[in-house]
């Protein structure tokens, strides 16, 4: 019985470590000071959820937390994409405005 429990806990710890590694990779790719300043980056929510997962033994609860973690990750990705899209639109608009100014001068 102890061996089975030890194996279960080792598997849980490995799964948690894998999730944490995935979150770190994704967080590094999405981390942006502008996003954080606007309060849109959900890195804290993700870290809090990972801490909660570490103390969970119930497989159903782990599955629920995994789904929640994926939701946070996708939301973070969408927020970053929205922010970048907005910045791109502003840059294009500014570029077009400057082109119009140059054409009017000539």
C-alpha distances in whole Angstrom, upper triangle without the diagonal:
4,5,5,6,9,10,11,12,14,15,17,18,20,21,22,24,26,27,28,30,32,33,34,36,37,38,40,42,43,44,47,49,51,48,47,50,50,47,46,43,40,38,37,36,33,32,32,29,27,27,26,23,22,20,19,16,17,18,21,22,22,24,26,27,27,30,31,31,33,35,36,36,39,41,41,42,45,46,47,49,51,52,53,54,56,57,58,61,62,63,65,67,68,69,71,72,73,75,77,78,79,81,83,84,85
4,5,5,6,9,10,10,12,14,15,16,18,20,21,22,24,26,26,28,30,31,32,34,36,37,38,40,41,42,45,47,49,47,45,48,49,45,44,42,38,36,35,34,32,30,30,28,26,25,24,22,20,19,18,15,17,18,21,22,21,24,26,26,26,29,31,30,32,35,35,35,38,40,40,41,44,45,45,47,50,50,51,53,55,56,57,59,61,61,63,65,66,67,69,71,72,73,75,77,78,79,81,83,84
4,5,5,6,9,10,10,12,14,15,16,18,20,21,22,24,25,27,28,30,31,33,34,35,37,39,40,41,45,46,49,46,44,48,48,45,44,41,38,36,35,34,32,30,30,28,26,25,25,22,20,20,19,16,18,18,22,23,21,23,26,26,26,29,30,30,31,34,35,34,37,39,39,40,43,44,44,46,49,49,50,52,54,55,56,58,60,60,62,64,65,66,68,70,71,72,74,76,76,78,80,81,82
4,5,5,6,9,10,10,12,14,15,16,18,20,21,22,24,26,27,28,30,32,33,34,36,38,39,40,43,45,47,44,43,46,47,44,42,39,36,34,34,32,30,29,29,26,24,24,23,20,19,18,17,14,15,15,18,20,18,20,23,23,23,26,28,27,29,31,32,32,35,37,37,38,41,42,42,44,46,47,48,50,52,53,54,56,58,58,60,62,63,64,66,68,69,70,72,74,75,76,78,80,81
4,5,5,6,9,10,10,12,14,15,16,18,20,21,22,24,26,27,28,30,31,32,34,36,37,38,41,43,45,42,41,44,44,41,40,37,34,32,31,30,27,26,26,23,21,21,20,17,16,15,14,11,13,13,17,17,16,19,21,21,21,24,26,25,27,30,30,30,33,35,35,36,39,40,41,43,45,46,47,49,50,51,52,55,56,57,59,61,62,63,65,66,67,69,71,72,73,75,77,78,79
4,5,5,6,9,10,10,12,14,15,16,18,20,21,22,24,25,27,28,30,31,33,35,36,36,40,42,44,41,40,43,44,40,39,36,33,31,30,29,27,25,25,23,21,20,20,17,15,15,15,12,15,15,19,19,17,20,23,22,22,25,26,25,27,30,30,30,33,35,35,36,39,40,40,42,44,45,46,48,50,50,52,54,55,56,58,60,61,62,64,65,66,68,70,71,72,74,76,77,78
4,5,5,6,9,10,10,12,14,15,16,18,20,21,22,24,25,27,28,30,31,33,34,35,39,41,43,40,39,43,43,40,39,36,32,30,30,29,26,25,25,23,20,21,20,17,16,16,15,13,15,14,18,19,16,18,21,21,20,23,25,24,25,29,29,29,31,33,33,34,37,38,39,40,43,44,44,46,48,49,50,52,54,54,56,58,59,60,62,64,65,66,68,70,70,72,74,75,76
4,5,5,6,9,10,11,12,14,15,16,18,20,21,22,24,26,27,28,30,32,33,34,37,39,41,38,37,40,41,38,36,33,30,28,28,26,24,23,23,20,18,18,17,14,13,13,12,9,11,10,14,15,13,15,18,17,17,20,22,21,23,26,26,26,29,31,31,32,35,36,36,38,40,41,42,44,46,47,48,50,52,52,54,56,57,58,60,62,63,64,66,68,69,70,72,74,75
4,5,5,6,8,10,10,12,14,15,16,18,20,21,22,24,25,26,28,30,31,32,35,37,39,36,35,38,39,35,34,31,28,26,25,24,22,20,20,18,16,16,15,12,10,11,10,8,11,11,15,15,13,15,18,17,17,20,21,20,22,25,25,25,28,30,30,31,34,35,35,37,39,40,41,43,45,45,47,49,50,51,53,55,56,57,59,61,62,63,65,66,67,69,71,72,74
4,5,5,6,9,10,10,12,14,15,16,18,20,21,22,24,25,27,29,30,31,34,36,39,36,34,38,39,36,34,31,28,26,26,25,22,21,21,19,16,17,17,14,12,13,13,11,14,14,17,17,14,17,20,18,17,21,22,21,22,25,25,25,28,30,29,30,33,35,34,36,39,39,40,42,44,45,46,48,50,50,52,54,55,56,58,60,60,62,64,65,66,68,70,71,72
4,5,5,6,9,10,10,12,14,15,16,18,20,21,22,24,26,27,28,29,33,35,38,35,34,37,38,35,33,30,27,25,25,24,21,20,21,18,16,17,17,13,12,14,13,11,13,11,15,15,12,14,17,16,15,18,20,18,20,23,23,23,25,28,27,28,31,32,33,34,37,38,38,40,42,43,44,46,48,48,50,52,53,54,56,58,59,60,62,64,64,66,68,69,70
4,5,5,6,9,10,11,12,14,15,16,18,20,21,22,24,26,27,27,31,33,35,32,31,34,35,32,30,27,24,22,22,21,18,17,17,15,12,13,13,9,8,10,9,8,10,9,13,12,9,11,14,13,12,16,17,16,17,20,21,20,23,25,25,26,29,30,30,32,35,35,36,38,40,41,42,44,46,46,48,50,51,52,54,56,57,58,60,62,63,64,66,68,69
4,5,5,6,9,10,10,12,14,15,16,18,20,20,22,24,25,26,29,31,34,31,29,33,34,31,30,26,23,21,21,20,17,16,16,15,11,12,13,10,7,10,10,10,13,13,16,15,12,14,17,14,14,17,18,16,18,21,21,20,23,25,25,26,29,30,30,32,34,35,35,38,40,40,41,44,45,46,47,50,50,51,53,55,56,57,60,61,62,63,65,67,68
4,5,5,6,9,10,10,12,14,15,17,18,20,21,23,24,25,29,31,33,31,30,33,34,31,30,26,24,21,22,21,18,17,18,16,13,14,15,12,11,13,13,13,15,14,17,16,13,15,17,15,14,17,19,16,18,21,21,20,22,25,24,25,28,29,29,31,33,34,34,37,39,39,40,43,44,44,46,48,49,50,52,54,55,56,58,59,60,62,64,65,66
4,5,5,6,9,10,11,12,14,15,16,18,20,21,22,24,27,30,32,29,28,31,32,29,27,24,21,19,20,19,15,15,16,14,11,13,13,10,10,13,12,12,13,12,14,14,10,11,14,12,10,14,15,13,14,18,18,17,19,22,21,22,25,26,26,28,31,31,32,34,36,37,38,40,42,42,44,46,47,48,50,52,53,54,56,57,58,60,62,63,64
4,5,5,6,9,10,10,12,14,15,16,18,20,21,21,25,27,29,26,25,29,29,26,25,22,19,16,17,16,12,12,13,11,7,9,10,7,7,10,10,11,13,12,15,13,10,12,14,11,10,13,14,11,13,16,16,15,18,20,20,21,24,25,25,27,29,30,31,33,35,35,36,39,40,41,43,45,46,46,49,50,51,53,55,56,57,59,61,62,63
4,5,5,6,9,10,10,12,14,15,16,18,20,20,24,26,29,26,25,28,29,27,25,22,19,16,17,17,14,12,14,13,9,11,13,10,9,13,14,15,17,16,18,17,13,15,17,14,13,16,17,14,15,18,17,16,19,21,20,21,24,25,25,27,29,30,30,33,35,35,36,39,40,40,42,44,45,46,48,50,50,52,54,55,56,58,60,61,62
4,5,5,6,9,10,11,12,14,15,17,18,20,23,26,28,25,25,28,29,27,25,21,19,17,18,18,14,14,16,14,11,14,15,12,12,16,15,16,18,16,18,17,13,14,16,14,12,15,16,13,13,17,16,14,17,20,19,19,22,24,23,25,28,28,28,31,33,33,34,37,38,38,40,42,43,44,46,48,49,50,52,53,54,56,58,59,60
4,5,5,6,9,10,10,12,14,15,16,17,21,24,26,23,22,26,26,23,21,18,16,14,15,14,10,11,13,11,8,11,13,10,11,14,14,16,17,15,16,15,11,12,14,11,8,12,12,9,10,13,13,11,14,16,16,16,19,21,20,22,25,25,26,28,30,31,32,34,36,36,38,40,41,42,44,46,47,48,50,51,52,54,56,57,58
4,5,5,6,9,10,10,12,14,15,15,19,21,24,21,20,23,24,22,20,17,14,12,13,13,9,8,11,10,7,10,12,10,10,14,15,17,18,17,19,17,14,15,16,13,11,14,14,10,12,15,13,12,15,17,15,16,20,20,20,22,25,25,25,28,30,30,31,34,35,35,37,39,40,41,43,45,46,47,49,51,51,53,55,56,58
4,5,5,6,9,10,11,13,14,15,19,21,24,21,21,24,25,23,22,18,16,13,15,16,12,11,15,14,11,13,16,14,14,17,18,20,21,20,22,20,17,18,19,16,14,16,16,13,13,17,15,13,16,18,16,16,20,21,20,22,25,25,25,27,29,29,30,33,34,34,36,39,39,40,42,44,45,46,48,49,50,52,54,55,56
4,5,5,6,8,10,11,12,14,18,20,22,20,20,23,24,22,20,16,15,13,15,15,11,12,15,13,11,15,16,14,15,19,19,21,22,20,21,19,16,16,17,15,12,14,14,11,10,14,13,10,13,15,14,13,17,18,17,19,22,22,22,25,27,27,28,31,32,32,34,36,37,38,40,42,42,44,46,47,48,50,52,53,54
4,5,5,6,8,10,10,11,15,18,20,17,16,20,21,18,16,13,11,9,11,11,8,8,12,11,9,12,14,13,14,18,18,20,21,20,21,19,16,16,17,13,11,13,13,9,9,12,10,8,11,13,11,12,15,16,15,17,20,20,20,23,25,25,26,29,30,30,32,34,35,36,38,40,41,42,45,46,47,48,50,51,53
4,5,5,6,9,10,10,14,16,19,17,16,19,21,19,17,13,12,9,12,13,10,9,13,13,11,14,16,15,16,19,20,23,24,23,24,22,19,20,20,17,15,17,16,12,13,15,13,11,14,15,13,13,17,17,16,18,21,20,20,23,25,25,26,29,30,30,32,34,35,36,38,40,40,42,44,45,46,48,50,51,52
4,6,5,6,9,10,14,17,19,17,17,21,22,20,18,15,14,12,15,16,12,13,17,16,14,17,20,18,19,22,23,25,26,25,26,24,21,21,22,19,16,18,18,14,14,16,14,11,14,15,13,12,16,17,15,17,20,20,19,22,24,23,24,27,29,28,30,33,33,34,36,38,38,40,42,43,44,46,48,49,50
4,5,5,6,8,12,15,17,14,15,19,19,18,15,12,11,10,13,14,11,12,16,15,14,17,19,18,19,23,23,25,26,24,25,23,20,20,20,17,15,16,15,12,11,13,11,8,10,12,9,9,12,13,11,13,16,16,16,19,21,21,22,25,26,26,28,30,31,31,34,36,36,38,40,41,42,44,46,47,48
4,5,5,6,9,12,14,12,12,15,16,15,13,9,9,7,10,12,9,10,14,14,13,16,18,18,19,22,23,26,27,25,26,23,21,21,21,18,16,17,16,12,12,14,11,8,11,12,9,9,13,12,11,14,16,15,16,19,20,20,22,24,25,25,28,30,30,31,34,35,36,37,40,40,41,43,45,46,48
4,6,5,9,11,14,13,13,16,17,16,15,12,12,10,13,15,13,13,17,17,16,19,21,21,21,25,26,28,30,28,29,27,24,24,24,21,20,21,19,16,16,17,15,12,14,15,12,11,15,14,12,15,17,16,16,19,21,20,21,24,25,24,27,29,29,30,33,34,34,36,39,39,40,42,44,45,46
4,6,9,12,14,12,13,17,17,17,15,12,13,12,15,17,14,16,19,19,18,21,23,23,24,27,28,30,31,29,30,28,25,25,25,22,20,21,20,16,16,17,15,11,13,14,11,9,13,13,10,12,15,14,13,16,18,17,18,21,22,22,24,27,27,27,30,32,32,33,36,37,37,39,42,42,44
4,6,10,11,9,10,14,14,14,11,8,10,9,13,14,13,15,18,18,18,21,22,22,24,27,27,30,31,29,29,27,25,24,24,21,19,19,18,15,14,15,12,10,11,11,7,7,10,9,6,9,12,11,11,14,15,15,16,19,20,20,22,25,25,26,28,30,31,32,34,35,36,38,40,41,43
4,7,9,7,8,11,12,12,11,8,10,8,12,14,13,14,17,18,18,20,22,22,24,27,28,31,31,31,31,28,26,26,25,22,21,21,20,17,17,17,14,12,14,13,9,10,13,11,8,12,14,12,12,16,17,16,18,20,21,21,23,25,25,27,29,30,31,33,35,36,37,39,41,41,43
4,5,5,6,9,10,11,10,8,11,11,14,16,16,17,19,21,21,23,25,26,27,30,31,34,35,34,34,31,29,29,28,25,24,24,22,20,20,19,16,15,16,15,11,11,13,11,8,11,13,10,10,14,14,13,15,18,18,18,21,23,22,24,26,27,28,30,32,32,33,36,37,38,40
4,5,5,6,9,10,10,9,12,12,14,17,17,18,20,22,22,24,26,27,28,31,32,35,36,36,36,33,31,31,30,27,27,27,24,22,22,22,18,17,19,17,14,15,16,13,11,14,15,12,13,16,16,14,17,19,18,19,22,23,22,24,27,27,28,30,32,32,34,36,37,38,40
4,5,5,6,9,9,9,13,14,16,18,18,20,22,23,24,26,28,29,30,33,34,37,38,37,37,34,32,32,31,28,28,27,25,23,23,22,18,18,18,16,13,14,15,12,10,13,12,9,10,14,12,11,14,16,15,16,19,20,19,22,24,24,25,28,29,29,31,33,35,35,37
4,6,5,6,6,6,10,11,13,14,15,17,19,20,21,23,25,26,27,30,31,34,34,34,33,30,29,29,27,24,24,23,21,19,19,18,15,14,15,13,10,11,12,8,7,11,10,8,10,13,12,12,15,17,16,17,20,21,21,23,26,26,27,29,31,32,33,35,37,38,40
4,5,5,6,5,8,9,10,13,14,15,16,18,19,21,23,24,25,28,29,32,33,33,32,29,28,28,26,23,23,23,20,19,19,18,15,15,16,14,11,13,14,11,10,14,14,11,14,17,16,15,18,20,20,21,24,25,25,27,29,29,30,33,34,35,36,39,40,41,43
4,5,8,8,12,12,13,15,17,18,19,21,23,24,25,27,28,31,32,35,36,36,35,32,31,31,30,27,27,27,24,22,23,21,18,18,19,17,14,16,17,13,13,16,15,12,15,17,16,15,19,20,19,20,24,24,23,26,28,28,29,32,33,33,35,37,38,39,41
4,5,8,11,13,14,15,17,18,19,21,23,24,26,27,29,31,32,35,36,35,34,31,31,31,28,26,26,25,22,21,22,20,17,17,18,15,13,15,15,11,11,14,13,10,13,16,14,14,17,18,17,19,22,22,22,25,27,27,28,31,32,32,34,36,37,38,41
4,6,8,10,10,12,14,15,16,18,20,21,22,24,26,27,28,32,32,32,31,28,27,27,25,23,23,22,19,18,19,17,14,15,16,13,11,14,14,11,12,15,14,12,15,18,16,17,20,21,20,22,25,25,26,28,30,30,32,34,35,36,38,40,41,42,44
4,6,9,11,11,13,15,16,17,19,21,21,23,25,27,27,31,31,30,29,26,25,25,23,21,21,20,17,16,16,14,11,12,13,10,8,11,10,7,9,12,11,10,13,15,14,15,18,19,19,21,23,24,25,27,29,29,31,33,34,35,37,39,40,41,43
4,6,8,9,10,12,13,14,16,18,19,20,22,24,25,28,29,28,27,25,23,23,22,19,19,18,16,14,14,13,10,10,11,9,6,9,10,8,8,12,12,11,13,16,16,16,19,21,21,22,25,26,26,28,30,31,32,34,36,37,38,41,42,43,45
4,5,5,6,9,10,11,13,15,16,17,19,21,21,25,25,25,24,21,20,20,18,15,15,15,12,10,12,11,7,8,10,8,6,10,11,9,10,14,14,14,16,19,19,20,22,24,24,26,28,29,30,32,34,35,36,38,40,40,42,44,45,47,49
4,5,5,6,9,10,11,12,14,15,17,19,20,24,24,24,24,21,19,20,19,15,15,16,13,11,12,12,9,9,12,11,8,11,13,12,12,16,17,16,18,20,21,21,24,26,26,27,30,31,32,33,35,36,37,39,41,42,43,45,47,48,50
4,5,5,6,9,10,11,12,14,16,17,19,22,23,24,23,20,19,20,18,15,16,17,14,12,14,14,10,11,15,13,11,14,16,15,15,19,20,19,21,24,24,24,27,29,29,30,33,34,34,36,38,39,40,42,44,44,46,48,49,50,53
4,6,5,6,9,10,11,12,14,16,17,20,21,21,20,17,16,17,15,12,13,13,10,9,12,11,7,10,13,11,10,14,15,14,16,19,19,19,21,24,24,25,27,29,29,31,33,34,35,37,39,40,41,43,45,46,47,49,50,52,54
4,5,5,6,9,10,10,13,15,15,19,19,19,19,16,14,15,14,10,11,12,9,6,9,10,7,8,11,11,10,13,15,14,15,18,19,19,21,24,24,25,27,29,30,31,33,35,36,37,39,40,42,43,45,46,48,50,51,52,54
4,5,5,6,9,10,11,13,15,18,19,20,20,17,15,17,16,12,13,15,12,9,13,13,10,11,15,15,13,16,18,17,18,21,22,22,24,26,27,27,30,32,32,33,36,37,38,39,42,43,43,46,47,48,50,52,53,54,56
4,5,5,6,9,10,12,13,17,18,19,19,15,14,16,15,11,13,14,11,10,14,14,11,13,16,16,15,18,20,19,20,23,24,24,26,28,29,30,32,34,34,36,38,39,40,42,44,44,46,48,49,50,52,54,55,56,58
4,5,5,6,9,10,11,14,15,15,15,12,10,12,11,7,9,11,8,7,11,11,9,11,15,14,14,17,19,19,20,23,24,24,26,28,29,30,32,34,35,36,38,40,41,42,44,45,47,48,50,51,53,54,56,57,59
4,5,5,6,9,10,13,15,15,16,13,10,13,12,9,9,12,10,8,12,13,11,12,16,16,15,18,20,20,21,24,25,25,27,29,31,31,33,35,36,37,39,41,42,43,45,46,47,49,51,52,53,55,57,58,60
4,5,5,7,9,13,15,16,17,13,12,15,14,11,12,15,13,11,15,16,14,16,19,19,18,21,24,23,24,27,28,28,30,32,33,34,36,38,38,40,42,43,44,46,48,49,50,52,54,54,56,58,59,60,62
4,5,6,7,10,12,13,14,10,9,12,12,8,11,13,12,11,15,16,14,16,19,19,19,22,24,24,25,28,29,29,31,33,34,35,37,39,40,41,43,44,45,47,49,50,51,53,55,56,57,59,61,62,64
4,5,5,8,10,10,11,8,7,10,10,7,8,12,11,10,13,15,14,15,18,19,19,21,24,24,25,27,29,30,31,33,34,35,37,39,40,41,43,45,46,47,49,51,52,54,55,56,58,60,61,63,64
4,6,8,11,12,14,11,9,13,14,11,12,15,14,13,16,18,17,18,21,22,22,24,26,27,27,30,32,32,33,36,37,37,39,41,42,43,45,47,48,49,51,53,54,55,57,58,60,62,63,64,66
4,7,9,12,13,11,10,14,14,12,14,17,16,15,19,20,19,21,24,24,24,27,29,29,30,33,34,34,36,38,39,40,42,44,45,46,48,50,51,52,54,55,56,58,60,61,63,64,66,67,69
4,6,8,10,7,7,10,11,9,11,14,14,14,17,19,19,20,23,24,24,26,28,29,30,32,34,34,36,38,39,40,42,44,45,46,48,50,51,52,54,55,57,58,60,61,63,65,66,67,69
4,6,9,8,7,11,12,12,13,16,16,17,19,21,21,23,25,26,27,29,31,32,33,35,36,37,39,41,42,43,45,47,48,49,51,53,54,55,57,58,60,61,63,64,66,67,69,70,72
4,6,5,6,9,10,11,12,14,15,16,18,20,21,22,24,26,27,28,30,31,33,35,36,37,39,40,42,43,45,46,48,49,51,52,54,55,57,58,60,61,63,64,66,67,69,70,72
4,5,5,6,9,10,10,12,14,15,16,18,20,21,23,24,25,27,28,30,31,33,34,36,37,39,40,42,43,45,46,48,49,51,52,53,55,57,58,59,61,63,64,65,67,69,70
4,5,5,6,9,10,11,12,14,16,17,19,20,21,23,24,26,27,29,30,32,33,35,36,37,39,41,42,43,45,47,48,49,51,52,54,55,57,58,60,62,63,64,66,68,69
4,5,5,6,8,10,10,12,14,15,16,18,20,21,22,24,26,27,29,30,31,33,35,36,37,39,40,42,43,45,46,48,49,51,52,54,55,57,58,60,61,63,64,66,68
4,5,5,6,9,10,10,12,14,15,16,18,20,21,22,24,25,27,28,30,31,33,34,36,37,39,40,42,43,45,46,48,49,51,52,54,55,57,58,60,61,63,64,66
4,5,5,6,9,10,11,12,14,15,17,18,20,21,23,24,26,27,28,30,32,33,35,36,37,39,41,42,43,45,47,48,49,51,52,54,55,57,58,60,61,63,64
4,5,5,6,9,10,11,13,14,15,17,18,20,21,23,25,26,27,29,30,31,33,35,36,37,39,41,42,43,45,46,48,49,51,52,54,55,57,58,60,62,63
4,5,5,6,9,10,10,12,14,15,16,18,20,21,22,24,25,27,29,30,31,33,34,36,37,39,40,42,43,45,46,48,49,51,52,54,55,57,58,60,62
4,5,5,6,9,10,10,12,14,15,16,18,20,21,23,24,26,27,28,30,32,33,34,36,37,39,40,42,43,45,46,48,49,51,53,54,55,57,59,60
4,5,5,6,9,10,11,12,14,15,16,18,20,21,22,24,26,27,28,30,31,33,35,36,37,39,40,42,43,45,46,48,49,51,52,53,55,57,58
4,5,5,6,9,10,10,12,14,15,16,18,20,21,22,24,25,27,29,30,31,33,35,36,37,39,40,42,43,45,46,48,49,51,52,54,55,57
4,5,5,6,9,10,11,12,14,15,17,18,20,21,23,24,26,27,29,30,32,33,35,36,38,39,41,42,44,45,47,48,49,51,53,54,56
4,5,5,6,8,10,10,12,14,15,16,18,20,21,22,24,26,27,28,30,31,33,34,36,37,39,40,42,43,45,46,48,49,51,52,54
4,5,5,6,9,10,10,12,14,15,16,18,20,21,22,24,25,27,28,30,31,33,34,36,37,39,40,42,43,45,46,48,49,51,53
4,6,5,6,9,10,10,12,14,15,16,18,20,21,22,24,26,27,29,30,31,33,34,36,37,39,40,42,43,45,46,48,50,51
4,5,5,6,9,10,11,12,14,15,17,18,20,21,22,24,26,27,29,30,32,33,35,36,38,39,41,42,43,45,47,48,50
4,5,5,6,9,10,10,12,14,15,16,18,20,21,22,24,26,27,28,30,31,33,34,36,37,39,40,42,43,45,47,48
4,5,5,6,9,10,10,12,14,15,16,18,20,21,22,24,25,27,28,30,31,33,35,36,37,39,40,42,43,45,47
4,5,5,6,9,10,11,12,14,15,17,18,20,21,23,24,26,27,29,30,32,33,35,36,38,39,41,42,44,45
4,5,5,6,9,10,11,12,14,15,16,18,20,21,22,24,26,27,28,30,32,33,35,36,37,39,41,42,44
4,5,5,6,8,10,10,12,14,15,16,18,20,21,22,24,25,27,28,30,31,33,34,36,37,39,41,42
4,5,5,6,9,10,10,12,14,15,17,18,20,21,23,24,26,27,29,30,32,33,35,36,38,39,41
4,5,5,6,9,10,11,12,14,15,16,18,20,21,22,24,26,27,28,30,32,33,35,36,38,39
4,5,5,6,8,10,10,12,14,15,16,18,20,21,22,24,26,27,28,30,31,33,34,36,38
4,5,5,6,9,10,11,12,14,15,16,18,20,21,22,24,26,27,29,30,31,33,35,36
4,5,5,6,9,10,11,12,14,15,17,18,20,21,23,24,26,27,29,30,32,33,35
4,5,5,6,9,10,10,12,14,15,16,18,20,21,22,24,26,27,28,30,32,33
4,5,5,6,9,10,10,12,14,15,16,18,20,21,22,24,26,27,29,30,32
4,5,5,6,9,10,11,12,14,15,16,18,20,21,23,24,26,27,29,31
4,5,5,6,9,10,11,12,14,15,17,18,20,21,23,24,26,27,29
4,5,5,6,8,10,10,12,14,15,16,18,20,21,22,24,26,27
4,5,5,6,8,10,10,12,14,15,16,18,20,21,23,24,26
4,5,5,6,8,10,10,12,14,15,16,18,20,21,23,25
4,5,5,6,9,10,11,12,14,15,16,18,20,21,23
4,5,5,6,9,10,10,12,14,15,16,18,20,21
4,5,5,6,9,10,11,12,14,15,17,19,20
4,5,5,6,9,10,11,12,14,15,17,19
4,5,5,6,9,10,11,12,14,16,17
4,5,5,6,9,10,11,12,14,16
4,5,5,6,9,10,11,13,15
4,5,5,6,9,10,11,13
4,5,5,6,9,10,11
4,5,5,6,9,10
4,5,5,6,9
4,5,5,6
4,5,5
4,6
4
